[in-house]
Amino acid sequence: MRFEGPLDEALLGLQDLFEAVLLRLKHAAPADDAGAVGDTDEYELGTDDEVDAAARMAKTLAGNDCLDICVDIYVKARYRRAAKAMMRLDPAYLKAYTAEAIDGMEWEALESSMALWSPHFHVAIASVLTAERRLCARVLAHLPPAVWPECFAKIAARIVAAFFRFADGVVTAEREPQRLFKLLDMFDAVARERERLDALFSGESATLVAIRERASEVERALARAAAGVFYEFGLRVETHYIAGAGAGTDAVHVPKIVRYAVNYLKCLASDDYRGLMDTALRAERERGGGGDEDGGETEGGGGRAALAEAASNVLEALHRHVEAARKVCADAVAGHVMAMNAYWYIYMRTRGSDLSKLIGEEPMKRRYKTSAEEAAWEYQDAAWSPLVRLLGGSGGKAWTPDEAREKAAAFAGVMEERVRKHGAEYKIPDGDLRAQIKAAVTKAVRGAYAGFVKANEKAVAGGRRELLQVDAVESMVRRVFEAMGDGEAVGMGRTRSSGRARRESGNIEGFEAN
């Protein structure tokens, strides 16, 4: 368009002034915490005089056949200001939005990026774009009704597109288990902004409709990705025992996969993530044509069945892993100790937790406390029953003098070897579990030896000096179990004032000291 004459020159000057006024209307600086959800204050752009002046300029330009130019100036100027407001948050991570770029990032960097996405998205929706919409409606109020929604849509579309692209990249990237919680945070961020998104992008403009549909699509994609990552986690736990139970399995300690999975599930079952994870799993189940069979619900209104069932399946996979590891262990005693430690860890770490409440306190107790009890009895039978049988059992069998002295010497030798080696080879890190088993072993071994001494007192009278004292046997068993503490100063020089503390620690049935 060519401008000639005073009127045209005036319109050119008005266009420049209109742009200058629009650029003067700057956004408030975002908070240092990048806008915690629910804490972002709404604000108006510019003073009433500035907005009124801009509105009069827009009306004058539109009334002099410069509507397209007016719209173009407005969109470019306001997008520039909105983009600068977002750039103050330093969202450089949004530049890496392809699946390849996401997978190429170090986990610490990706975790930081995903953590920033949610509060930054909140700032964009609740603060920056909300202010832009109100400004747009005021400045362009005198133009045809369809103009200002379309102008706002053009500004907003470019802002939200950057966030949606990054979400797309995260969704299509590798399903690494450690990404689940940040995915759920992103899913939660979009879900929390659902009402704002619908209100912010309300209108019949095709661009606004497209933004609303895109937001819903991203929300569904994040839910599907979260469900997919959880299923991948379960699959890795399920297949870990096949691929890794016989290779490099720790012979006595709780397997790392057990520790990782239990704490992973506990985090998922917490108030912060339980409802989100269950919603994602239900959505994926419905998408796959499945349904919730019982339709049960948890406290707070969130569905229960999907997450409870999925978590139970992972715990069952852990049980299979422990049993497979026990079977391939060349040392039967070590296998029983490992299984005992693992099941006790699962039971004690989940007892009273949100995870246990989700699955059920009683089912967890029946499954894992009972498994720990069985493994404890098997350990005692494999490691200590041979000593009892060496003496002829717990009934105090009488032997000939030669046999009695031979058995007494053999018993003393085995006990001395146990003191030297047993605690170094086998570990029971949990102090309460170790104390309960020590009490049961002491009762069995001391009782058998006391019965042996009493029944064979005359037979071993000649070797009385070499014979172990009954109290010495108890002391040796105590030293063995102190050494099994993996360097922990637990249970040494400490007594319980009542049975209440022991009951609270979770007794193994039948292992209480009498």
BAMIBA-310454 format. One record per residue (C-alpha): y negated, x, z; residue in three letters; chain. Coordinates in pm, whole numbers, m for minus. Each point is the difference from the previous one (the first is absolute). Layout:
<atoms>
((Y; X; Z); 'ALA'; 'A');
...
</atoms>
This chain:
<atoms>
((0; 0; 0); 'MET'; 'A');
((m342; 127; m92); 'ARG'; 'A');
((m298; m78; 220); 'PHE'; 'A');
((m349; m18; m139); 'GLU'; 'A');
((m324; m114; 157); 'GLY'; 'A');
((m124; m42; 356); 'PRO'; 'A');
((260; m264; 98); 'LEU'; 'A');
((288; 213; m114); 'ASP'; 'A');
((m137; 304; 178); 'GLU'; 'A');
((m38; m208; 313); 'ALA'; 'A');
((363; m113; m27); 'LEU'; 'A');
((114; 362; m36); 'LEU'; 'A');
((m197; 93; 309); 'GLY'; 'A');
((145; m299; 184); 'LEU'; 'A');
((353; 112; m87); 'GLN'; 'A');
((m66; 343; 146); 'ASP'; 'A');
((m154; m154; 310); 'LEU'; 'A');
((293; m242; 35); 'PHE'; 'A');
((245; 289; m9); 'GLU'; 'A');
((m204; 202; 249); 'ALA'; 'A');
((m14; m290; 246); 'VAL'; 'A');
((375; m58; m29); 'LEU'; 'A');
((71; 368; 65); 'LEU'; 'A');
((m218; m11; 312); 'ARG'; 'A');
((232; m255; 160); 'LEU'; 'A');
((249; 235; 167); 'LYS'; 'A');
((304; m74; 209); 'HIS'; 'A');
((16; 85; 369); 'ALA'; 'A');
((189; 317; 83); 'ALA'; 'A');
((366; m72; 86); 'PRO'; 'A');
((125; 67; 351); 'ALA'; 'A');
((161; 334; 80); 'ASP'; 'A');
((338; m171; 46); 'ASP'; 'A');
((m15; m123; m359); 'ALA'; 'A');
((m24; m359; 113); 'GLY'; 'A');
((273; m109; 235); 'ALA'; 'A');
((136; m339; m97); 'VAL'; 'A');
((m198; m273; 166); 'GLY'; 'A');
((m282; 234; 106); 'ASP'; 'A');
((m207; 6; m320); 'THR'; 'A');
((m335; m173; 37); 'ASP'; 'A');
((m141; m202; m288); 'GLU'; 'A');
((m347; 86; m116); 'TYR'; 'A');
((m260; m98; m259); 'GLU'; 'A');
((m125; 231; m271); 'LEU'; 'A');
((m376; 48; m8); 'GLY'; 'A');
((m281; m196; 157); 'THR'; 'A');
((m88; m355; m98); 'ASP'; 'A');
((m305; 125; m189); 'ASP'; 'A');
((206; 249; m201); 'GLU'; 'A');
((264; m257; m87); 'VAL'; 'A');
((m263; m262; m95); 'ASP'; 'A');
((m176; 254; m222); 'ALA'; 'A');
((327; 90; m174); 'ALA'; 'A');
((79; m369; m48); 'ALA'; 'A');
((m340; m66; m161); 'ARG'; 'A');
((49; 297; m231); 'MET'; 'A');
((345; m125; m102); 'ALA'; 'A');
((m142; m347; m68); 'LYS'; 'A');
((m284; 144; m209); 'THR'; 'A');
((234; 219; m206); 'LEU'; 'A');
((241; m287; m60); 'ALA'; 'A');
((m288; m231; m98); 'GLY'; 'A');
((m120; 250; m262); 'ASN'; 'A');
((326; 32; m191); 'ASP'; 'A');
((122; 303; 203); 'CYS'; 'A');
((290; m164; 184); 'LEU'; 'A');
((264; 242; m131); 'ASP'; 'A');
((m219; 299; 82); 'ILE'; 'A');
((m68; m139; 347); 'CYS'; 'A');
((373; m45; 68); 'VAL'; 'A');
((81; 345; m134); 'ASP'; 'A');
((m265; 164; 220); 'ILE'; 'A');
((114; m192; 305); 'TYR'; 'A');
((371; 81; m40); 'VAL'; 'A');
((m57; 371; m63); 'LYS'; 'A');
((m252; 44; 282); 'ALA'; 'A');
((196; m192; 261); 'ARG'; 'A');
((334; 156; m91); 'TYR'; 'A');
((m164; 339; 39); 'ARG'; 'A');
((m119; m89; 349); 'ARG'; 'A');
((334; m158; 102); 'ALA'; 'A');
((193; 300; m129); 'ALA'; 'A');
((m226; 241; 189); 'LYS'; 'A');
((51; m201; 319); 'ALA'; 'A');
((376; 37; m39); 'MET'; 'A');
((m28; 368; m87); 'MET'; 'A');
((m153; 66; 341); 'ARG'; 'A');
((351; m60; 136); 'LEU'; 'A');
((123; 287; m218); 'ASP'; 'A');
((290; m190; m165); 'PRO'; 'A');
((101; 296; m216); 'ALA'; 'A');
((365; m97; 44); 'TYR'; 'A');
((m56; m299; m234); 'LEU'; 'A');
((m7; 243; m292); 'LYS'; 'A');
((375; 56; 41); 'ALA'; 'A');
((145; m338; m90); 'TYR'; 'A');
((300; 61; m224); 'THR'; 'A');
((353; 4; 142); 'ALA'; 'A');
((36; 362; m111); 'GLU'; 'A');
((m321; 101; 176); 'ALA'; 'A');
((106; m183; 315); 'ILE'; 'A');
((342; 166; 5); 'ASP'; 'A');
((m162; 337; m60); 'GLY'; 'A');
((m209; m20; 316); 'MET'; 'A');
((105; 166; 323); 'GLU'; 'A');
((102; m260; 258); 'TRP'; 'A');
((m287; 85; 236); 'GLU'; 'A');
((m253; m55; m280); 'ALA'; 'A');
((167; m321; m118); 'LEU'; 'A');
((24; m134; 353); 'GLU'; 'A');
((m370; 66; 53); 'SER'; 'A');
((m85; m170; m331); 'SER'; 'A');
((208; m308; 75); 'MET'; 'A');
((m150; m17; 349); 'ALA'; 'A');
((m354; 6; m145); 'LEU'; 'A');
((73; m262; m266); 'TRP'; 'A');
((19; m293; 243); 'SER'; 'A');
((m333; 48; 183); 'PRO'; 'A');
((m175; 97; m324); 'HIS'; 'A');
((130; m316; m168); 'PHE'; 'A');
((m129; m199; 295); 'HIS'; 'A');
((m345; 155; m34); 'VAL'; 'A');
((m5; m80; m372); 'ALA'; 'A');
((97; m365; 48); 'ILE'; 'A');
((m162; m92; 331); 'ALA'; 'A');
((m317; 202; m33); 'SER'; 'A');
((m106; 147; m333); 'VAL'; 'A');
((116; m271; m241); 'LEU'; 'A');
((m89; m281; 239); 'THR'; 'A');
((m358; 130; 10); 'ALA'; 'A');
((0; 40; m380); 'GLU'; 'A');
((112; m359; m52); 'ARG'; 'A');
((m279; m139; 218); 'ARG'; 'A');
((m258; 219; m170); 'LEU'; 'A');
((124; m102; m342); 'CYS'; 'A');
((m25; m369; 86); 'ALA'; 'A');
((m358; 43; 128); 'ARG'; 'A');
((m142; 225; m270); 'VAL'; 'A');
((155; m188; m291); 'LEU'; 'A');
((m42; m348; 150); 'ALA'; 'A');
((m251; m110; m267); 'HIS'; 'A');
((231; 93; m287); 'LEU'; 'A');
((268; m231; m145); 'PRO'; 'A');
((263; m80; 269); 'PRO'; 'A');
((283; 192; m168); 'ALA'; 'A');
((m195; 325; m20); 'VAL'; 'A');
((0; 131; 356); 'TRP'; 'A');
((376; m51; 67); 'PRO'; 'A');
((81; 191; m318); 'GLU'; 'A');
((m242; 279; 90); 'CYS'; 'A');
((155; 33; 344); 'PHE'; 'A');
((348; m8; m150); 'ALA'; 'A');
((m84; 293; m227); 'LYS'; 'A');
((m129; 205; 294); 'ILE'; 'A');
((290; m87; 230); 'ALA'; 'A');
((272; 45; m261); 'ALA'; 'A');
((m67; 371; m35); 'ARG'; 'A');
((m8; 54; 376); 'ILE'; 'A');
((322; m182; 84); 'VAL'; 'A');
((176; 142; m307); 'ALA'; 'A');
((m12; 348; 156); 'ALA'; 'A');
((176; m127; 314); 'PHE'; 'A');
((255; m203; m195); 'PHE'; 'A');
((86; 296; m225); 'ARG'; 'A');
((77; 216; 303); 'PHE'; 'A');
((214; m278; 148); 'ALA'; 'A');
((187; m26; m330); 'ASP'; 'A');
((71; 372; 7); 'GLY'; 'A');
((134; m16; 355); 'VAL'; 'A');
((215; m301; m86); 'VAL'; 'A');
((161; 164; m302); 'THR'; 'A');
((44; 342; 163); 'ALA'; 'A');
((321; 125; 159); 'GLU'; 'A');
((135; m211; 286); 'ARG'; 'A');
((m16; 256; 276); 'GLU'; 'A');
((77; m145; 347); 'PRO'; 'A');
((m296; 171; 168); 'GLN'; 'A');
((m238; m198; m223); 'ARG'; 'A');
((108; m338; 135); 'LEU'; 'A');
((m248; m33; 286); 'PHE'; 'A');
((m302; 89; m213); 'LYS'; 'A');
((122; m242; m266); 'LEU'; 'A');
((13; m271; 264); 'LEU'; 'A');
((m353; 93; 110); 'ASP'; 'A');
((m119; m43; m358); 'MET'; 'A');
((187; m329; m32); 'PHE'; 'A');
((m158; m114; 326); 'ASP'; 'A');
((m347; 101; m123); 'ALA'; 'A');
((28; m221; m309); 'VAL'; 'A');
((154; m287; 199); 'ALA'; 'A');
((m277; 18; 260); 'ARG'; 'A');
((m263; m17; m272); 'GLU'; 'A');
((166; m296; m178); 'ARG'; 'A');
((m252; m261; 118); 'GLU'; 'A');
((m291; 231; m69); 'ARG'; 'A');
((136; 83; m344); 'LEU'; 'A');
((36; m367; m91); 'ASP'; 'A');
((m351; m79; 123); 'ALA'; 'A');
((m158; 314; m148); 'LEU'; 'A');
((149; m51; m344); 'PHE'; 'A');
((m18; m379; m7); 'SER'; 'A');
((m126; m152; m319); 'GLY'; 'A');
((110; m96; m349); 'GLU'; 'A');
((m98; 328; m161); 'SER'; 'A');
((297; 145; m187); 'ALA'; 'A');
((m67; 339; 157); 'THR'; 'A');
((m6; m144; 354); 'LEU'; 'A');
((323; m188; m64); 'VAL'; 'A');
((156; 321; m131); 'ALA'; 'A');
((m107; 191; 313); 'ILE'; 'A');
((153; m266; 227); 'ARG'; 'A');
((325; 9; m195); 'GLU'; 'A');
((0; 380; 3); 'ARG'; 'A');
((m47; 6; 378); 'ALA'; 'A');
((295; m237; 45); 'SER'; 'A');
((207; 215; m234); 'GLU'; 'A');
((m81; 316; 198); 'VAL'; 'A');
((85; m175; 327); 'GLU'; 'A');
((340; m106; m135); 'ARG'; 'A');
((62; 345; m147); 'ALA'; 'A');
((m72; 171; 333); 'LEU'; 'A');
((239; m240; 175); 'ALA'; 'A');
((273; 71; m256); 'ARG'; 'A');
((m59; 373; 31); 'ALA'; 'A');
((23; m14; 379); 'ALA'; 'A');
((327; m193; m21); 'ALA'; 'A');
((130; 245; m260); 'GLY'; 'A');
((m85; 301; 216); 'VAL'; 'A');
((177; m156; 298); 'PHE'; 'A');
((310; m69; m209); 'TYR'; 'A');
((m13; 359; m121); 'GLU'; 'A');
((m17; 115; 361); 'PHE'; 'A');
((304; m210; 85); 'GLY'; 'A');
((185; 135; m302); 'LEU'; 'A');
((m69; 359; 102); 'ARG'; 'A');
((126; m65; 349); 'VAL'; 'A');
((305; m176; m145); 'GLU'; 'A');
((89; 284; m235); 'THR'; 'A');
((m98; 285; 231); 'HIS'; 'A');
((330; m8; 188); 'TYR'; 'A');
((196; 22; m326); 'ILE'; 'A');
((m197; 294; m131); 'ALA'; 'A');
((m87; 178; 321); 'GLY'; 'A');
((228; m92; 288); 'ALA'; 'A');
((237; 287; m66); 'GLY'; 'A');
((m260; 256; m93); 'ALA'; 'A');
((m222; 157; 263); 'GLY'; 'A');
((57; m278; 252); 'THR'; 'A');
((m122; 97; 346); 'ASP'; 'A');
((312; 6; 213); 'ALA'; 'A');
((m149; m128; 325); 'VAL'; 'A');
((m361; m113; m34); 'HIS'; 'A');
((m126; m335; m124); 'VAL'; 'A');
((m6; 25; m382); 'PRO'; 'A');
((m351; 27; m141); 'LYS'; 'A');
((57; m301; m226); 'ILE'; 'A');
((70; m210; 311); 'VAL'; 'A');
((m320; 110; 172); 'ARG'; 'A');
((m207; m53; m313); 'TYR'; 'A');
((144; m341; m85); 'ALA'; 'A');
((m25; m139; 354); 'VAL'; 'A');
((m366; 98; 37); 'ASN'; 'A');
((m70; m123; m354); 'TYR'; 'A');
((146; m342; 82); 'LEU'; 'A');
((m182; m15; 333); 'LYS'; 'A');
((m332; 50; m178); 'CYS'; 'A');
((89; m270; m252); 'LEU'; 'A');
((92; m244; 275); 'ALA'; 'A');
((m331; 52; 183); 'SER'; 'A');
((m270; m266; m3); 'ASP'; 'A');
((m198; 200; m255); 'ASP'; 'A');
((266; m10; m271); 'TYR'; 'A');
((268; m258; 87); 'ARG'; 'A');
((m170; m298; m164); 'GLY'; 'A');
((m111; 199; m305); 'LEU'; 'A');
((345; 148; m60); 'MET'; 'A');
((171; m334; 42); 'ASP'; 'A');
((m244; m165; m241); 'THR'; 'A');
((66; 271; m257); 'ALA'; 'A');
((378; m30; 39); 'LEU'; 'A');
((m13; m378; m25); 'ARG'; 'A');
((m217; 17; m311); 'ALA'; 'A');
((243; 240; m163); 'GLU'; 'A');
((294; m219; 102); 'ARG'; 'A');
((m163; m308; m151); 'GLU'; 'A');
((m91; 193; m313); 'ARG'; 'A');
((364; 104; m37); 'GLY'; 'A');
((117; m359; 32); 'GLY'; 'A');
((122; 35; 359); 'GLY'; 'A');
((m114; m207; 292); 'GLY'; 'A');
((m17; 23; 375); 'ASP'; 'A');
((320; m162; 113); 'GLU'; 'A');
((m101; m93; 351); 'ASP'; 'A');
((m375; m18; m37); 'GLY'; 'A');
((m45; 135; 352); 'GLY'; 'A');
((m337; 122; 119); 'GLU'; 'A');
((m122; 264; 237); 'THR'; 'A');
((m275; m23; 257); 'GLU'; 'A');
((m336; m28; m166); 'GLY'; 'A');
((135; m214; m286); 'GLY'; 'A');
((140; 281; m214); 'GLY'; 'A');
((342; m50; m154); 'GLY'; 'A');
((276; 178; 187); 'ARG'; 'A');
((313; 3; m208); 'ALA'; 'A');
((m96; 236; m282); 'ALA'; 'A');
((m115; 298; 208); 'LEU'; 'A');
((254; m57; 277); 'ALA'; 'A');
((285; m1; m251); 'GLU'; 'A');
((m133; 303; m187); 'ALA'; 'A');
((m52; 200; 321); 'ALA'; 'A');
((350; m93; 121); 'SER'; 'A');
((144; 126; m327); 'ASN'; 'A');
((m174; 336; 43); 'VAL'; 'A');
((129; 33; 356); 'LEU'; 'A');
((352; m79; m120); 'GLU'; 'A');
((m38; 272; m261); 'ALA'; 'A');
((m95; 238; 282); 'LEU'; 'A');
((314; m103; 188); 'HIS'; 'A');
((211; 80; m305); 'ARG'; 'A');
((m177; 334; m34); 'HIS'; 'A');
((82; 94; 360); 'VAL'; 'A');
((363; m101; m37); 'GLU'; 'A');
((34; 192; m326); 'ALA'; 'A');
((m157; 307; 162); 'ALA'; 'A');
((239; m29; 293); 'ARG'; 'A');
((305; m19; m228); 'LYS'; 'A');
((m85; 318; m193); 'VAL'; 'A');
((m83; 197; 315); 'CYS'; 'A');
((268; 267; 55); 'ALA'; 'A');
((m60; m1; 377); 'ASP'; 'A');
((99; m342; 136); 'ALA'; 'A');
((m197; 52; 321); 'VAL'; 'A');
((m313; 87; m194); 'ALA'; 'A');
((46; m310; m215); 'GLY'; 'A');
((24; m224; 304); 'HIS'; 'A');
((m307; 161; 160); 'VAL'; 'A');
((m201; m44; m319); 'MET'; 'A');
((102; m365; m32); 'ALA'; 'A');
((m73; m66; 368); 'MET'; 'A');
((m344; 160; m27); 'ASN'; 'A');
((m79; m188; m322); 'ALA'; 'A');
((101; m345; 122); 'TYR'; 'A');
((m168; 52; 335); 'TRP'; 'A');
((m315; 112; m181); 'TYR'; 'A');
((1; m314; m216); 'ILE'; 'A');
((58; m226; 301); 'TYR'; 'A');
((m255; 160; 233); 'MET'; 'A');
((m269; 53; m264); 'ARG'; 'A');
((15; m362; m110); 'THR'; 'A');
((65; m171; 334); 'ARG'; 'A');
((m288; m233; 86); 'GLY'; 'A');
((m182; 91; m323); 'SER'; 'A');
((m124; m232; m273); 'ASP'; 'A');
((293; 113; m212); 'LEU'; 'A');
((251; m107; 262); 'SER'; 'A');
((m178; m334; 43); 'LYS'; 'A');
((2; m51; m376); 'LEU'; 'A');
((372; 62; m39); 'ILE'; 'A');
((101; m128; 345); 'GLY'; 'A');
((36; 183; 331); 'GLU'; 'A');
((360; m109; 53); 'GLU'; 'A');
((126; 90; m351); 'PRO'; 'A');
((m161; 343; 32); 'MET'; 'A');
((157; 51; 343); 'LYS'; 'A');
((344; m113; m116); 'ARG'; 'A');
((m7; 219; m306); 'ARG'; 'A');
((m159; 327; 111); 'TYR'; 'A');
((40; 11; 378); 'LYS'; 'A');
((366; m89; m44); 'THR'; 'A');
((39; 267; m269); 'SER'; 'A');
((m159; 256; 234); 'ALA'; 'A');
((239; m102; 278); 'GLU'; 'A');
((301; 38; m228); 'GLU'; 'A');
((m118; 342; m117); 'ALA'; 'A');
((m61; 106; 362); 'ALA'; 'A');
((352; m97; 103); 'TRP'; 'A');
((140; 181; m303); 'GLU'; 'A');
((m199; 310; 94); 'TYR'; 'A');
((128; m11; 356); 'GLN'; 'A');
((357; m52; m121); 'ASP'; 'A');
((m19; 286; m252); 'ALA'; 'A');
((m190; 250; 214); 'ALA'; 'A');
((100; m71; 361); 'TRP'; 'A');
((321; m202; 7); 'SER'; 'A');
((207; 307; m97); 'PRO'; 'A');
((m108; 156; 332); 'LEU'; 'A');
((119; m306; 188); 'VAL'; 'A');
((327; 0; m192); 'ARG'; 'A');
((42; 373; 68); 'LEU'; 'A');
((15; m79; 372); 'LEU'; 'A');
((251; m280; m56); 'GLY'; 'A');
((m245; m288; m9); 'GLY'; 'A');
((m214; m160; 266); 'SER'; 'A');
((292; m104; 219); 'GLY'; 'A');
((49; 339; 167); 'GLY'; 'A');
((340; 104; m144); 'LYS'; 'A');
((197; 257; 201); 'ALA'; 'A');
((114; 314; m185); 'TRP'; 'A');
((223; 293; 87); 'THR'; 'A');
((m186; 291; 159); 'PRO'; 'A');
((4; 206; m323); 'ASP'; 'A');
((m111; m294; m211); 'GLU'; 'A');
((m268; m96; 249); 'ALA'; 'A');
((m147; 351; 12); 'ARG'; 'A');
((19; 27; m379); 'GLU'; 'A');
((m180; m331; m44); 'LYS'; 'A');
((m262; 84; 260); 'ALA'; 'A');
((m72; 329; m175); 'ALA'; 'A');
((m13; m166; m342); 'ALA'; 'A');
((m234; m269; 132); 'PHE'; 'A');
((m231; 261; 152); 'ALA'; 'A');
((m5; 195; m326); 'GLY'; 'A');
((m85; m308; m208); 'VAL'; 'A');
((m273; m101; 242); 'MET'; 'A');
((m155; 347; m10); 'GLU'; 'A');
((9; m8; m379); 'GLU'; 'A');
((m166; m343; 4); 'ARG'; 'A');
((m281; 136; 215); 'VAL'; 'A');
((m53; 288; m245); 'ARG'; 'A');
((32; m181; m334); 'LYS'; 'A');
((4; m379; 18); 'HIS'; 'A');
((m368; m47; 74); 'GLY'; 'A');
((m99; 238; m277); 'ALA'; 'A');
((217; m173; m261); 'GLU'; 'A');
((m69; m366; 82); 'TYR'; 'A');
((m328; m168; 90); 'LYS'; 'A');
((m90; m335; 151); 'ILE'; 'A');
((m382; 5; m5); 'PRO'; 'A');
((m53; m336; 172); 'ASP'; 'A');
((m9; 69; 373); 'GLY'; 'A');
((113; m346; 111); 'ASP'; 'A');
((294; m5; m239); 'LEU'; 'A');
((100; 349; 105); 'ARG'; 'A');
((m19; m94; 370); 'ALA'; 'A');
((221; m304; m49); 'GLN'; 'A');
((267; 194; m188); 'ILE'; 'A');
((m18; 285; 250); 'LYS'; 'A');
((66; m243; 284); 'ALA'; 'A');
((303; m146; m178); 'ALA'; 'A');
((139; 343; m95); 'VAL'; 'A');
((m56; 135; 350); 'THR'; 'A');
((181; m295; 150); 'LYS'; 'A');
((296; 40; m237); 'ALA'; 'A');
((36; 379; 13); 'VAL'; 'A');
((m82; 45; 369); 'ARG'; 'A');
((229; m287; 92); 'GLY'; 'A');
((288; 138; m205); 'ALA'; 'A');
((m44; 348; 146); 'TYR'; 'A');
((m31; m128; 357); 'ALA'; 'A');
((320; m198; m49); 'GLY'; 'A');
((172; 307; m145); 'PHE'; 'A');
((m105; 218; 294); 'VAL'; 'A');
((112; m258; 252); 'LYS'; 'A');
((338; m56; m168); 'ALA'; 'A');
((66; 371; m43); 'ASN'; 'A');
((m161; 140; 314); 'GLU'; 'A');
((315; 178; 118); 'LYS'; 'A');
((93; 123; m347); 'ALA'; 'A');
((m333; 177; m52); 'VAL'; 'A');
((m47; 112; 361); 'ALA'; 'A');
((74; 361; m84); 'GLY'; 'A');
((m276; 15; m261); 'GLY'; 'A');
((m259; m180; 203); 'ARG'; 'A');
((m266; 262; m55); 'ARG'; 'A');
((30; m26; m379); 'GLU'; 'A');
((7; m380; 5); 'LEU'; 'A');
((m322; m180; m99); 'LEU'; 'A');
((m157; m207; 273); 'GLN'; 'A');
((m35; m370; m75); 'VAL'; 'A');
((m376; 15; 55); 'ASP'; 'A');
((m19; 298; m237); 'ALA'; 'A');
((152; m214; m277); 'VAL'; 'A');
((m277; m255; 44); 'GLU'; 'A');
((m259; 277; m10); 'SER'; 'A');
((149; 142; m319); 'MET'; 'A');
((m8; m340; m173); 'VAL'; 'A');
((m364; m37; 104); 'ARG'; 'A');
((m85; 340; m149); 'ARG'; 'A');
((173; m95; m324); 'VAL'; 'A');
((m207; m314; m39); 'PHE'; 'A');
((m322; 172; 101); 'GLU'; 'A');
((62; 243; m286); 'ALA'; 'A');
((54; m295; m236); 'MET'; 'A');
((m359; m102; 52); 'GLY'; 'A');
((m122; 202; m300); 'ASP'; 'A');
((m240; 197; 221); 'GLY'; 'A');
((m153; m309; 158); 'GLU'; 'A');
((m69; 5; 374); 'ALA'; 'A');
((150; m342; 52); 'VAL'; 'A');
((195; m118; 299); 'GLY'; 'A');
((m30; 336; 178); 'MET'; 'A');
((m113; m24; 362); 'GLY'; 'A');
((m84; m367; m45); 'ARG'; 'A');
((161; m309; 143); 'THR'; 'A');
((m59; m368; m47); 'ARG'; 'A');
((m113; m201; 296); 'SER'; 'A');
((177; m312; m118); 'SER'; 'A');
((224; m138; m272); 'GLY'; 'A');
((m293; m177; m161); 'ARG'; 'A');
((m117; 302; m199); 'ALA'; 'A');
((350; 58; m132); 'ARG'; 'A');
((39; m361; m103); 'ARG'; 'A');
((m331; 14; m180); 'GLU'; 'A');
((109; 308; m193); 'SER'; 'A');
((295; m191; m150); 'GLY'; 'A');
((335; 76; 157); 'ASN'; 'A');
((307; 61; m207); 'ILE'; 'A');
((252; m253; 124); 'GLU'; 'A');
((248; 158; 239); 'GLY'; 'A');
((m195; 325; 32); 'PHE'; 'A');
((m197; m90; 313); 'GLU'; 'A');
((52; 243; 284); 'ALA'; 'A');
((193; m160; 285); 'ASN'; 'A');
</atoms>
